[in-house]
Amino acid sequence: MNKASFHVIVAGNPRWAKMLSGELCEMGVGGYNHPGLRDSLRHFKLDPLRKFLSAKILHWVYAPTSPPRLFGMAKQLNKKVVLHWIGSDVLDFRDYISSHRCLPGYLTRLVDVCLAVCPGLQEELKSLGIHTRIIKLISPKIEADIQKLPDKPAVLVYFSGESRQEFYGCSYILSLARKLPDIPFYVVGSGRGKLTNAPANMSFLGEVADMESIYRRISVHIRFTEHDAGQPSMVLESLARGRYVLFNHAFPHTTKVTTIQDGITALKKALSATTTNLEGAAYVRENFSWQHEIEKLKDIYTELLT
């Protein structure tokens, strides 16, 4: 089968669906980022409908506890459905299982193959009775040169929107920033929201289009999440540029922190570094390739269609 003839509809999580569809197209697969039925119907968009009808595969990123309408439509039209787990979606499934004492029925009725972004997530899903194959979702932004550390050290933090700040360790980050008032903390992905007590050295930049300019300004990235079985892209992007990373989950070439004192000690050490994190950059370069993952994904598509 000609792999370029797959014609894949990619939908679900907006950020990852857009990225994956672009990578598929670059690797010779007809990938299309579907805006969703509701948006298409509201704005009388016919192109998404035509693309959906001609597609052979629906690839949905971020597993929902109830199936989107596109799943049922895809099966009625004899299309294959791929469900891609990215990490935080497993929390919703744990809540669902606690309430219903079973997995959502659509997983066996409508989904042809489940994917996970990393081994840790695969094991967590296996414990819930969900079997997956590993396809990492890797941003092309990890393809970067090592950058010299800035003259004035600074810290990068990511919050996914104002409503989920605490999930991303907001209280922990606030404590670190207050302990180091002379160090700038740049928060991306979220505005200040209701955080009226944030210290003056914290800048809330919201969604940033030009992340390269931010990476050049920082020497350390801190990630302190309630749950992190997925593949944290900003950790990889930071390591690829030779930045130091503090993380509350075990990950190669990062420093694991669990308490405020851990964080202060590790952060002071990282901020005082005069050389880049060469080992971390080499690890990302040697172990993460979005092109390699897309080739593996194309093989899975081929299996589904033959």
C-alpha positions in Angstrom: 0.0 0.0 0.0 1.2 3.5 -0.8 1.7 5.1 2.6 1.1 8.5 1.1 -2.5 7.5 0.3 -3.6 7.1 3.9 -5.6 10.4 4.1 -5.8 10.7 7.9 -8.1 13.0 9.8 -6.4 14.2 13.0 -8.6 15.8 15.8 -8.9 16.0 19.5 -6.4 18.1 21.5 -6.0 21.2 19.4 -2.3 21.8 19.9 -1.2 18.2 19.4 -3.7 17.5 16.5 -2.3 20.5 14.6 1.3 19.5 15.2 0.7 15.8 14.3 -1.2 16.6 11.1 1.6 18.9 10.0 4.3 16.2 10.7 2.2 13.6 8.8 2.1 15.9 5.8 5.8 16.6 6.0 6.4 12.8 6.0 4.3 12.2 2.9 1.0 11.3 4.6 -2.2 13.2 3.7 -2.9 14.5 7.2 -5.7 17.0 7.9 -6.4 18.8 11.1 -10.2 18.5 11.5 -11.8 21.5 13.3 -14.7 19.4 14.6 -18.3 18.9 13.5 -19.8 21.7 15.6 -17.4 24.3 14.2 -17.8 23.0 10.7 -21.6 23.1 10.8 -21.8 26.5 12.6 -19.7 28.1 9.9 -21.0 26.1 6.9 -17.6 24.7 6.1 -17.8 22.0 3.5 -14.1 21.2 3.2 -13.8 19.4 6.6 -16.8 17.2 5.5 -15.1 16.4 2.2 -11.9 15.6 3.9 -13.6 13.4 6.5 -15.5 11.4 3.8 -12.3 10.8 1.8 -10.2 9.8 4.8 -9.4 6.2 5.7 -8.3 6.8 9.3 -9.5 9.0 12.2 -6.6 9.7 14.6 -7.9 11.2 17.8 -5.4 12.8 20.3 -6.4 12.9 24.0 -8.8 10.1 25.1 -12.3 11.2 26.1 -14.5 9.3 28.5 -17.4 9.5 26.0 -16.9 9.2 22.3 -17.1 12.2 20.0 -19.7 12.0 17.2 -16.9 11.6 14.7 -16.1 8.1 16.1 -19.5 6.7 15.3 -19.5 8.4 11.9 -16.1 7.0 11.1 -17.1 3.4 11.9 -20.4 3.7 9.9 -18.2 4.7 7.0 -15.8 1.8 7.5 -12.9 4.0 8.6 -10.3 3.0 11.2 -10.2 4.8 14.5 -6.9 5.5 16.4 -7.0 6.8 19.9 -3.8 8.4 21.2 -3.3 8.9 25.0 -1.1 11.8 26.1 -1.1 11.7 29.9 -3.6 13.8 31.7 -6.5 12.1 30.0 -5.8 9.0 32.1 -7.0 11.0 35.2 -10.4 11.4 33.7 -10.6 7.6 33.0 -9.6 6.9 36.6 -12.5 9.0 37.8 -14.8 7.3 35.3 -13.8 3.9 36.4 -14.3 4.8 40.1 -17.9 6.0 39.3 -18.9 3.3 36.8 -16.8 0.3 37.8 -16.0 -0.4 34.1 -14.2 1.1 31.1 -16.2 3.2 28.6 -17.8 0.7 26.1 -16.7 2.7 23.1 -13.1 1.6 23.5 -14.0 -1.9 22.2 -16.8 -0.9 19.9 -15.3 2.0 18.1 -11.5 2.1 18.5 -9.2 0.0 16.4 -5.9 0.7 18.2 -4.9 2.7 21.3 -1.5 4.5 21.4 0.4 5.9 24.4 3.1 8.6 24.2 5.6 6.8 26.6 6.2 3.6 28.5 5.1 5.0 31.8 1.7 5.9 30.5 1.5 2.5 28.7 2.0 0.8 32.1 -0.5 3.0 33.8 -3.1 2.3 31.1 -2.3 -1.5 31.3 -3.2 -1.4 35.0 -6.6 -0.1 33.9 -7.1 -2.9 31.4 -6.2 -0.7 28.3 -3.6 -2.1 26.0 -1.6 0.3 23.9 1.3 0.7 21.5 3.9 3.4 22.0 4.0 6.3 19.6 5.7 9.4 21.1 4.2 12.8 20.2 7.3 14.9 19.7 7.4 18.6 18.7 9.8 19.6 16.0 10.9 22.3 18.4 13.3 19.8 20.0 15.5 20.2 16.9 17.5 23.0 18.3 21.1 24.1 18.8 22.5 24.3 22.3 22.3 27.9 23.4 24.7 29.6 25.8 23.2 30.5 29.2 22.0 34.1 29.5 24.1 36.6 31.4 21.2 37.1 33.9 19.7 33.7 35.0 15.9 33.3 34.8 13.3 30.5 35.2 10.7 29.2 32.8 7.4 27.7 34.1 4.4 26.4 32.1 0.7 26.6 33.3 -1.9 25.2 31.0 -4.5 28.0 31.2 -5.7 29.9 34.2 -8.2 27.2 35.4 -5.5 24.5 35.8 -2.7 26.5 37.5 -2.7 24.4 40.6 -2.4 21.2 38.6 0.9 22.6 37.3 2.2 23.3 40.8 1.2 27.0 41.1 1.6 27.1 44.9 5.0 25.4 44.7 6.2 27.8 42.1 4.9 30.8 44.0 6.9 29.7 47.1 10.1 29.3 45.0 9.7 32.7 43.4 9.2 34.4 46.8 12.3 32.8 48.1 14.3 34.1 45.2 12.9 37.6 44.6 15.9 38.7 42.4 15.3 35.9 39.9 12.8 36.5 37.0 10.2 33.7 36.7 8.5 33.6 33.3 5.1 31.8 33.2 3.9 30.8 29.7 0.6 29.2 28.7 -1.4 31.2 31.2 -2.3 34.7 32.3 -2.3 35.8 35.9 -5.9 34.9 36.4 -7.0 35.2 40.0 -3.4 35.1 41.4 -3.4 38.6 43.0 -0.7 37.5 45.4 2.0 36.6 42.9 5.4 38.2 43.6 6.7 40.9 41.5 9.4 38.7 39.9 6.8 36.5 38.2 5.7 37.6 34.7 2.7 35.9 33.1 3.2 35.9 29.4 0.1 33.8 28.3 0.4 31.9 25.0 3.7 32.7 23.4 4.2 32.3 19.7 8.0 32.9 19.7 9.2 30.5 22.4 12.8 30.7 21.1 13.1 34.2 22.5 12.0 32.8 25.9 14.4 29.9 25.8 17.3 32.3 25.2 16.3 34.3 28.3 16.1 31.4 30.8 18.6 29.0 32.2 16.2 26.7 34.2 12.8 25.2 33.5 10.7 24.0 36.4 7.9 21.4 36.0 5.9 20.4 39.1 2.7 18.7 38.2 0.2 16.6 40.1 0.4 13.9 37.4 2.9 13.4 34.6 2.8 10.0 32.9 3.0 11.6 29.5 5.9 13.0 27.5 6.4 16.6 28.7 7.4 18.5 25.5 8.7 21.6 27.3 11.1 19.5 29.3 12.5 18.0 26.1 12.7 21.4 24.4 14.5 22.9 27.4 17.0 20.0 27.6 17.6 20.2 23.8 18.8 23.8 24.2 21.1 22.9 27.1 18.9 24.3 29.8 18.6 22.7 33.3 15.3 21.2 34.4 13.8 20.7 37.8 11.0 18.1 37.7 9.0 16.4 40.4 9.0 13.1 38.4 12.0 11.0 37.5 13.4 11.9 34.1 16.9 11.5 32.7 19.2 14.5 33.1 16.8 16.4 35.2 16.9 17.1 38.9 14.0 15.6 40.9 12.4 17.9 43.5 9.6 17.1 45.9 9.8 19.7 48.6 10.3 23.5 48.8 13.8 22.9 50.3 14.7 20.5 47.5 13.6 23.1 45.0 15.5 26.0 46.5 18.7 23.9 46.8 18.5 22.6 43.2 17.4 25.9 41.8 20.2 27.8 43.3 22.7 25.2 42.0 21.2 25.3 38.5 21.0 29.1 38.4 24.7 29.4 39.3 25.8 27.1 36.5 28.3 28.6 34.0 28.1 25.8 31.4 25.1 24.4 29.6 23.5 21.1 30.3 25.3 19.2 27.5 24.3 15.7 28.8 20.7 16.6 28.7 20.9 18.0 25.2 22.8 14.9 24.0 20.1 12.6 25.6 17.3 14.3 23.7 19.2 14.3 20.4 20.0 10.6 20.7 16.6 9.4 21.9 13.9 11.6 20.4 13.1 12.0 16.8 9.6 13.0 15.5 10.5 11.6 12.1 11.2 8.2 13.6 7.9 8.2 15.4 5.9 9.2 12.3 7.6 6.3 10.4 6.4 3.9 13.2 2.9 5.4 13.0 2.8 4.9 9.2 3.5 1.2 9.8 0.6 1.0 12.2 -1.7 2.7 9.7 -0.5 0.2 7.1 -1.4 -2.7 9.4 -4.9 -1.3 10.0 -5.7 -0.9 6.4 -4.4 -4.3 5.2 
